[in-house]
Amino acid sequence: MTFEKIQAIIVDQLDKEPEEVTLKTNFRDDLDADSLDLFQIINDIEDELDIKIETDEGIETVEDLVKYVDSQLA
């Protein structure tokens, strides 16, 4: 569930196809996302899931972000 929500936000924000966004997808290398893109994705996730993400440090892949969000929801 978390992955699907995050995937939808990334697809919308970066104008990508869903199949381009997997757990192993790297934001910078695979999606050409810069820090501003990641900031906007994180803001959208915070609004959607009503959580606070303190930092994007250490978040390089979609899986990193999903694990972080899951830990905040637990």
N, C-alpha and C positions, 0 to 999 in steps of 0.2 A: 504494500500500500504506500509506504513512504517513497519507495523508488518511483512509482508511477506518478505521484504528485510532483516530485522533484523533476522527473523527466519532462513532464508537461510544461513546467515553468521554464526549464532550460530551452526546450524546443520553441516555446513562444518568445522568450527573451532574445535568443540568438538566431531565430529564423532558420532552424535546422529541421531535419526529418527525424521522427522518433527512432528509426533504426540507427541513426548516427550517435545516439546517446545511450550507452550501455554503462554498466557498473565500472568497467575498466577504462572508460573514456576519460582522457586527461583534458582538463579545461583549456590549458594553454596550447598544448601540442596538437590535440585532435580537433578542438573547436575554435581555435584562434581567439579565445576569450582573454580580454585584458582585465586588469584589476577593477576597472569601472563596471565591466560586464558582471564579474563575480559579485561585486557589491550589490548590484541591482538584483541579481538572482537571489542572493541571501536576503535582501529586503522583501522580495516577493514571498519567499519561503516563510519568513517571520510573520508576515501578514496572513498568509494562507493557513498556517498551522498554529498561530498564536504562541510562538516561542521566541526566545531571544538568543541569537547567535552572536557570541562575543567577539569572534575573530575569524578571519579566513586563513589564518596561519596554519599550515599543515594540511590544508584542503587543496589537493592537487587533482584528485579524480572524483568522479561522481560517487564512487563507493565511499570515499573519505567523507563526503558531505552527507550521504545517507546514514552512515554509522554515527556521525556527530549528531544529526537530527534525531535519530532513534535514541541516542543516549539522553538527549534533552527531553524527549517525550516520555521516557521511562520513569 
